[in-house]
């Protein structure tokens, strides 16, 4: 299948601390790739690189064959128009209604008539099951509804890529399962390339086509979900079987990576 994203020899430092160590992997177009790992493994730092919020120490990040590592901000903004991001806390603007939150990217990045924007806003809210909530404010919504509203905004410009940062964080199991089903719907109906950062095993088993697993800034597994389940890597087995942390790393080794997640 066609490569949509290719990460090649990515290295990142926070000060003198090396957070990501020579990371290389590919994301296939139209599939859902899950970046998996425990707290402090570097997965959120990796996501920030993929959406251009951080620049690496070295290495390449190719998105549609364009290397965004070191790209000028003006060029990066054009690339971001093809991206939708659902941040962990939804990142809605509390002073705006849901309709205005979803309309914001359309007003900023297109020259569409306001009447057309309103039609598109209603379509996006309906897509995520929030039809009729256009005039509600974020403070009036549950956590799951905020996540769905954030997803509607991420879909506003009909992106080629969707990035999720811990989408199930803070949600009850039923609401989290509903969000997972919505992610599957977007992949299947719109053929969007999706990257999800998570440590939630139920979500992993429901949505993943391909899995990248990090541990202490290194890739310890890359493959399909079926291959993950039969992996004999001890750290993979520990994670999947929810075994207590072995005393494999010193406290100093562990805590220096916490800032990278």
C-alpha positions as CSV (number, residue, x, y, z in Angstrom):
1,X,0.0,0.0,0.0
2,X,1.0,3.6,-0.5
3,X,3.1,5.3,2.1
4,X,1.4,8.5,3.5
5,X,3.9,9.3,6.2
6,X,7.5,8.2,6.5
7,X,9.6,8.9,9.6
8,X,13.3,8.3,9.0
9,X,16.0,8.3,11.8
10,X,14.2,10.8,14.0
11,X,16.2,12.0,17.0
12,X,14.9,14.5,19.6
13,X,16.4,16.1,22.6
14,X,15.0,18.2,25.4
15,X,18.0,20.0,26.5
16,X,20.7,17.4,26.9
17,X,18.2,14.6,27.3
18,X,17.6,12.4,24.3
19,X,13.8,11.6,24.2
20,X,13.4,9.9,20.8
21,X,16.2,7.6,19.6
22,X,16.6,7.0,15.9
23,X,12.9,6.5,15.2
24,X,11.9,5.1,11.8
25,X,8.5,3.9,10.6
26,X,5.9,4.3,7.9
27,X,2.1,5.1,8.0
28,X,0.1,3.6,5.2
29,X,-2.6,5.7,3.4
30,X,-6.1,5.0,4.4
31,X,-5.2,3.0,7.5
32,X,-5.3,3.6,11.2
33,X,-1.9,3.5,12.9
34,X,-1.8,3.4,16.7
35,X,1.3,4.8,18.5
36,X,1.3,2.8,21.7
37,X,3.2,2.9,24.9
38,X,3.2,3.7,28.6
39,X,3.6,7.1,30.2
40,X,7.0,8.6,29.5
41,X,7.8,6.6,26.4
42,X,7.8,9.6,24.0
43,X,4.6,8.9,22.1
44,X,3.1,12.4,22.6
45,X,6.5,14.0,21.7
46,X,6.4,11.9,18.5
47,X,2.9,13.2,17.7
48,X,4.0,16.8,18.1
49,X,6.6,16.2,15.5
50,X,4.1,14.7,13.1
51,X,1.9,17.8,13.2
52,X,4.8,20.2,13.1
53,X,4.6,21.6,16.7
54,X,8.2,20.4,17.5
55,X,11.3,20.2,15.3
56,X,13.6,17.2,15.8
57,X,17.3,17.3,16.5
58,X,17.8,15.3,13.3
59,X,16.0,13.0,10.9
60,X,13.2,13.4,8.4
61,X,9.4,13.4,8.5
62,X,7.9,12.9,5.1
63,X,4.2,13.7,4.7
64,X,3.1,13.2,1.1
65,X,6.8,13.1,0.2
66,X,7.3,16.6,1.7
67,X,9.9,16.7,4.5
68,X,8.4,18.8,7.3
69,X,11.4,18.6,9.5
70,X,12.9,22.1,9.4
71,X,10.1,23.4,7.1
72,X,9.4,27.1,7.3
73,X,6.3,28.0,9.2
74,X,4.5,29.4,6.1
75,X,5.0,26.1,4.3
76,X,4.0,24.1,7.4
77,X,0.8,26.0,7.6
78,X,-0.1,24.8,4.1
79,X,0.6,21.2,5.1
80,X,-1.5,21.6,8.2
81,X,-4.5,22.5,6.1
82,X,-4.6,18.8,5.1
83,X,-4.4,17.7,8.8
84,X,-7.1,17.5,11.5
85,X,-6.1,17.2,15.1
86,X,-8.1,16.1,18.1
87,X,-6.2,17.1,21.2
88,X,-6.5,15.2,24.5
89,X,-8.7,17.9,26.1
90,X,-10.6,18.7,22.8
91,X,-9.1,22.2,23.0
92,X,-12.4,24.0,22.3
93,X,-12.6,27.7,22.7
94,X,-15.0,28.1,25.7
95,X,-16.1,31.6,24.6
96,X,-17.5,30.2,21.3
97,X,-20.5,28.0,20.6
98,X,-19.9,24.6,19.0
99,X,-20.9,26.1,15.6
100,X,-18.4,28.8,15.9
101,X,-15.7,26.4,17.1
102,X,-16.2,24.2,14.0
103,X,-16.5,27.2,11.7
104,X,-13.2,28.7,12.8
105,X,-10.9,26.8,10.4
106,X,-13.3,27.5,7.6
107,X,-13.4,31.2,8.3
108,X,-9.6,31.3,8.7
109,X,-8.5,29.2,5.8
110,X,-11.2,29.5,3.1
111,X,-13.1,32.2,1.3
112,X,-16.5,30.5,1.5
113,X,-19.7,32.4,1.9
114,X,-21.0,32.4,5.5
115,X,-24.1,30.6,4.4
116,X,-22.0,27.8,2.9
117,X,-19.9,27.7,6.1
118,X,-23.1,27.2,8.2
119,X,-24.2,24.3,6.0
120,X,-20.8,22.6,6.4
121,X,-20.8,23.2,10.2
122,X,-24.2,21.5,10.4
123,X,-22.9,18.6,8.3
124,X,-19.8,18.1,10.5
125,X,-21.8,18.2,13.7
126,X,-24.3,15.7,12.3
127,X,-21.4,13.5,11.3
128,X,-20.3,13.2,14.9
129,X,-23.8,12.9,16.4
130,X,-24.1,16.5,17.6
131,X,-26.9,17.7,15.3
132,X,-29.0,20.3,17.2
133,X,-26.1,21.4,19.5
134,X,-24.9,24.2,17.4
135,X,-25.6,26.9,19.9
136,X,-24.3,25.1,23.0
137,X,-21.1,26.2,24.6
138,X,-18.3,23.7,25.6
139,X,-19.1,24.2,29.3
140,X,-22.6,22.8,28.7
141,X,-21.3,19.5,27.3
142,X,-20.1,16.2,28.7
143,X,-16.6,15.1,28.2
144,X,-17.6,12.7,25.4
145,X,-19.5,15.4,23.6
146,X,-16.6,17.8,23.8
147,X,-14.4,15.1,22.1
148,X,-16.9,14.7,19.4
149,X,-17.1,18.5,18.9
150,X,-13.4,18.6,18.7
151,X,-13.5,15.9,16.1
152,X,-16.1,17.9,14.1
153,X,-13.7,20.8,14.1
154,X,-10.8,18.6,13.0
155,X,-12.9,17.4,10.1
156,X,-13.9,20.9,9.0
157,X,-11.5,21.2,6.1
158,X,-11.9,17.6,5.0
159,X,-8.4,16.6,5.9
160,X,-6.3,13.8,4.4
161,X,-4.9,13.0,7.9
162,X,-6.4,12.8,11.3
163,X,-4.3,12.8,14.5
164,X,-5.7,11.9,17.9
165,X,-3.9,12.4,21.2
166,X,-5.3,10.0,23.8
167,X,-8.9,10.2,22.5
168,X,-10.3,8.0,25.2
169,X,-8.7,9.8,28.1
170,X,-11.2,10.7,30.8
171,X,-14.1,8.9,29.2
172,X,-16.2,6.1,30.6
173,X,-15.9,2.7,28.7
174,X,-19.2,3.1,26.8
175,X,-18.4,6.7,25.6
176,X,-14.9,5.6,24.7
177,X,-16.2,2.7,22.6
178,X,-18.6,5.1,20.8
179,X,-15.7,7.4,19.9
180,X,-13.7,4.4,18.7
181,X,-16.6,3.4,16.4
182,X,-16.6,7.0,15.1
183,X,-12.9,6.7,14.3
184,X,-13.6,3.5,12.4
185,X,-16.5,5.2,10.5
186,X,-14.2,8.1,9.4
187,X,-11.6,5.6,8.1
188,X,-14.0,3.4,6.3
189,X,-16.3,6.1,4.8
190,X,-13.8,9.0,4.1
191,X,-10.6,6.9,3.6
192,X,-8.8,9.2,6.0
193,X,-5.3,8.3,7.1
194,X,-5.4,8.2,10.9
195,X,-2.7,8.3,13.6
196,X,-3.8,7.7,17.2
197,X,-1.6,8.0,20.3
198,X,-3.0,5.9,23.1
199,X,-2.2,3.5,26.0
200,X,-5.8,2.2,26.1
201,X,-5.8,-1.5,25.2
202,X,-9.6,-1.7,24.4
203,X,-9.2,1.1,21.8
204,X,-6.1,-0.5,20.4
205,X,-7.9,-3.7,19.7
206,X,-10.9,-2.0,18.1
207,X,-9.3,0.5,15.8
208,X,-5.7,-0.4,14.9
209,X,-4.6,-1.6,11.5
210,X,-0.9,-1.0,12.3
211,X,0.9,-0.6,15.6
212,X,4.0,1.3,16.6
213,X,5.0,0.6,20.2
214,X,7.5,2.8,22.0
215,X,9.5,2.2,25.1
216,X,11.9,4.7,26.6
217,X,12.2,6.6,23.3
218,X,12.8,3.6,21.1
219,X,10.5,1.5,18.8
220,X,10.2,-2.0,20.3
221,X,7.5,-3.2,17.9
222,X,6.1,-2.2,14.5
223,X,3.6,-4.3,12.7
224,X,0.0,-5.4,12.4
225,X,-2.4,-5.9,15.4
226,X,-2.2,-9.7,14.8
227,X,1.6,-9.6,14.9
228,X,1.5,-7.5,18.1
229,X,-0.6,-10.1,19.9
230,X,1.9,-12.9,19.2
231,X,5.1,-10.8,19.8
232,X,7.4,-12.3,22.4
233,X,9.2,-9.1,23.2
234,X,9.2,-9.0,27.0
235,X,8.1,-5.3,27.2
236,X,5.3,-5.9,24.7
237,X,4.1,-8.9,26.8
238,X,4.3,-6.9,30.0
239,X,2.1,-4.1,28.5
240,X,-0.5,-6.4,26.9
241,X,-0.8,-8.6,29.9
242,X,-0.8,-5.6,32.3
243,X,2.0,-7.0,34.4
244,X,3.6,-4.7,37.0
245,X,6.7,-2.8,36.0
246,X,9.9,-4.8,36.4
247,X,12.9,-3.2,37.9
248,X,14.6,-3.0,34.5
249,X,15.3,0.7,34.6
250,X,16.6,2.9,37.4
251,X,14.4,5.7,38.6
252,X,16.8,8.2,37.0
253,X,16.4,6.4,33.6
254,X,12.6,6.5,33.8
255,X,11.9,9.9,35.1
256,X,14.1,11.7,32.6
257,X,11.7,10.5,29.9
258,X,8.5,11.6,31.7
259,X,8.8,15.1,30.2
260,X,8.8,13.6,26.8
261,X,5.3,12.1,27.0
